[in-house]
Amino acid sequence: MITLENAEVQMRKGILELCVLRVIANKEVYVSDLLQHLKESKLLVVEGTLYPLLNRLNKSGLVTYSWQESTGGPPRKYYRLTENGHDFLKQLTNSWHQLIFSATTILENTNQDRQEQRQAG
């Protein structure tokens, strides 16, 4: 059964890769900082979702990581984009803008059609 909650989850999953790449593009990021940034942006994500995504991005050559010493515990893994990751992010961002444009066009036309039908009826 399709529910609003399930549809929203699927939309968030679809955009998560783009958002993760965008956050990492600015600087090296530790996973907990990345999680916090995504939560502040209302993209509720748990570590169990994020780690497999980061592993896929790493295997695809889009991100890499380095271990850095921590002041109060074990070393931390920091992620950053590779050159291929930056190129991919540009392409994915362009695709996202085109998708938004297409969806907005459909939604606005549908709303306009409904308004015209109401006025005619």
C-alpha positions as CSV (number, residue, x, y, z in Angstrom):
1,M,0.0,0.0,0.0
2,I,1.3,3.4,-0.9
3,T,1.3,5.9,1.9
4,L,2.4,9.5,2.1
5,E,5.2,8.5,4.5
6,N,6.5,5.8,2.1
7,A,6.4,8.3,-0.8
8,E,8.3,10.9,1.2
9,V,10.9,8.3,2.3
10,Q,11.5,7.3,-1.4
11,M,11.9,10.9,-2.4
12,R,14.5,11.5,0.4
13,K,16.4,8.4,-0.6
14,G,16.5,9.6,-4.2
15,I,18.0,12.9,-3.3
16,L,20.3,11.7,-0.5
17,E,23.3,10.9,-2.8
18,L,23.2,14.4,-4.3
19,C,23.0,16.0,-0.9
20,V,25.8,13.9,0.6
21,L,28.1,14.7,-2.3
22,R,27.3,18.4,-2.0
23,V,28.1,18.5,1.7
24,I,31.4,16.6,1.2
25,A,32.3,18.9,-1.7
26,N,33.1,21.8,0.6
27,K,35.6,20.1,2.9
28,E,36.6,16.8,4.5
29,V,33.7,15.6,6.6
30,Y,33.4,13.2,9.5
31,V,30.3,11.0,9.4
32,S,28.7,12.4,12.6
33,D,29.1,15.9,11.2
34,L,27.6,14.8,7.9
35,L,24.7,13.3,9.7
36,Q,24.2,16.4,11.8
37,H,24.2,18.6,8.6
38,L,21.6,16.4,6.9
39,K,19.4,16.3,10.0
40,E,19.5,20.1,10.2
41,S,18.4,20.2,6.6
42,K,15.4,18.0,7.5
43,L,16.8,15.0,5.6
44,L,16.5,12.6,8.5
45,V,19.1,10.0,8.0
46,V,20.6,7.2,10.2
47,E,24.1,5.8,10.2
48,G,22.7,2.5,8.8
49,T,21.6,4.4,5.6
50,L,24.7,6.6,5.3
51,Y,27.5,4.1,5.7
52,P,26.4,1.9,2.8
53,L,25.9,5.0,0.6
54,L,29.4,6.2,1.5
55,N,30.9,2.8,0.7
56,R,29.1,2.8,-2.7
57,L,30.4,6.3,-3.5
58,N,33.9,5.2,-2.4
59,K,33.9,2.0,-4.6
60,S,32.7,4.2,-7.5
61,G,35.7,6.5,-7.1
62,L,33.6,9.5,-6.2
63,V,34.7,9.9,-2.6
64,T,37.8,8.9,-0.7
65,Y,38.7,9.0,2.9
66,S,41.6,9.5,5.3
67,W,42.1,8.5,8.9
68,Q,42.8,11.3,11.3
69,E,43.8,11.1,14.9
70,S,41.1,12.1,17.4
71,T,41.9,14.0,20.6
72,G,39.6,11.7,22.7
73,G,39.4,8.3,21.1
74,P,40.2,6.2,18.1
75,P,41.1,7.7,14.7
76,R,38.3,9.1,12.7
77,K,37.5,8.5,9.0
78,Y,37.0,11.7,7.1
79,Y,35.5,11.7,3.6
80,R,36.2,14.0,0.7
81,L,35.3,14.2,-3.0
82,T,37.7,13.0,-5.6
83,E,38.2,14.9,-8.9
84,N,35.7,12.4,-10.5
85,G,33.3,13.1,-7.6
86,H,33.4,16.8,-8.3
87,D,32.7,16.2,-12.0
88,F,29.9,13.8,-11.1
89,L,28.4,16.3,-8.6
90,K,28.2,18.9,-11.4
91,Q,26.5,16.5,-13.7
92,L,24.1,15.3,-11.0
93,T,23.3,18.9,-10.0
94,N,22.4,19.8,-13.6
95,S,20.2,16.7,-13.8
96,W,18.5,17.7,-10.5
97,H,17.8,21.2,-11.8
98,Q,16.3,19.7,-15.0
99,L,14.1,17.4,-12.9
100,I,12.9,20.2,-10.7
101,F,12.0,22.2,-13.8
102,S,10.2,19.3,-15.4
103,A,8.2,18.5,-12.2
104,T,7.4,22.1,-11.6
105,T,6.1,22.5,-15.1
106,I,3.8,19.5,-14.8
107,L,2.6,20.6,-11.3
108,E,1.9,24.1,-12.3
109,N,0.1,23.1,-15.6
110,T,-2.0,20.6,-13.6
111,N,-3.0,23.3,-11.1
112,Q,-3.7,25.8,-13.9
113,D,-5.9,23.2,-15.7
114,R,-7.9,22.6,-12.5
115,Q,-8.4,26.3,-11.9
116,E,-9.6,26.7,-15.5
117,Q,-12.0,23.8,-15.1
118,R,-13.5,25.3,-12.0
119,Q,-13.9,28.6,-13.6
120,A,-15.6,27.0,-16.7
121,G,-17.8,24.8,-14.6
